[in-house]
Amino acid sequence: MYRRATVPARINIIGEHTDYEGGLSLPFTINSHLTLEVKKSKNGFSGDPTVVKLWKAAGGGPANLVISSDIPIGKGMSSSAALCLAVILCAKELSNPLEICKEAQRIEHEVLKTPCGLLDQMAMMYAKKGKATLIDFSNYSVDYLDIPKDWYFKLVDSGIHRALASTSYNKKSDYLRTHVIEENSRVRMALSAPAKKLGQLLNQSHESLKSLGVSLPEIDSQVKLLQSTKGVFGARMMGGGFGGMILALVESPEILPEIPLVSSSNSAILEELL
């Protein structure tokens, strides 16, 4: 047996900390990928110890497991979800995309101890080239939005490494319900928003995430600096919080010239049996 699964990283435009509350999100996948290659073995398990644990949790038999990835770890780009999806795709014969996502979530909870929702898994599993995926977590339905040509995104590395398994980011807060209601409204407005308006929504989203308690003063300072930069329409912390990447929406590719534009992934998940 030889299996290979390639999973793209995701960026979430807006709709953060809504997935575990039945809310809305608007992610898309980008040209960073993780690939897992699996070869059946008669000599037990070999590979990175964490990958082996995930493989066993997924019910995989003795195998040689090799990971290659250019998805940054601890940067809010869902490297762990990509890994867990790849493991499930190679270990199990499942055809239902939502079932695959839930199995990937299960092993992430069990092995990596990350109390994640289903945003990352569904963003990757349901992705289409050139489109953002509108996910409604109240019923796990998906719809698609052509990414406007003038939505120019850049990812700014805060330099702060995230370790969500050791944080309390998924705990209920008094503000959570308010955040989800308002964030859902921002997602809906984003669907028809020109770039300048979308930037305002990103700024509002960051303020709400600050109130939710998942940001850090160091992140807030960097976001504020970006928001005040000429040609930046908006910026916000991206991902679960406590570090990682900052998503910036810019007026043109020339803004923040040292940082490349983010491009939509050329392909969604690729699963091969050779």
Summary of the structure (lengths in Angstrom):
residues: 274
radius of gyration: 18.3
end to end distance: 7.2
largest distance: 60.1
contacts: 952
relative contact order: 0.21
helix: 35%
strand: 27%
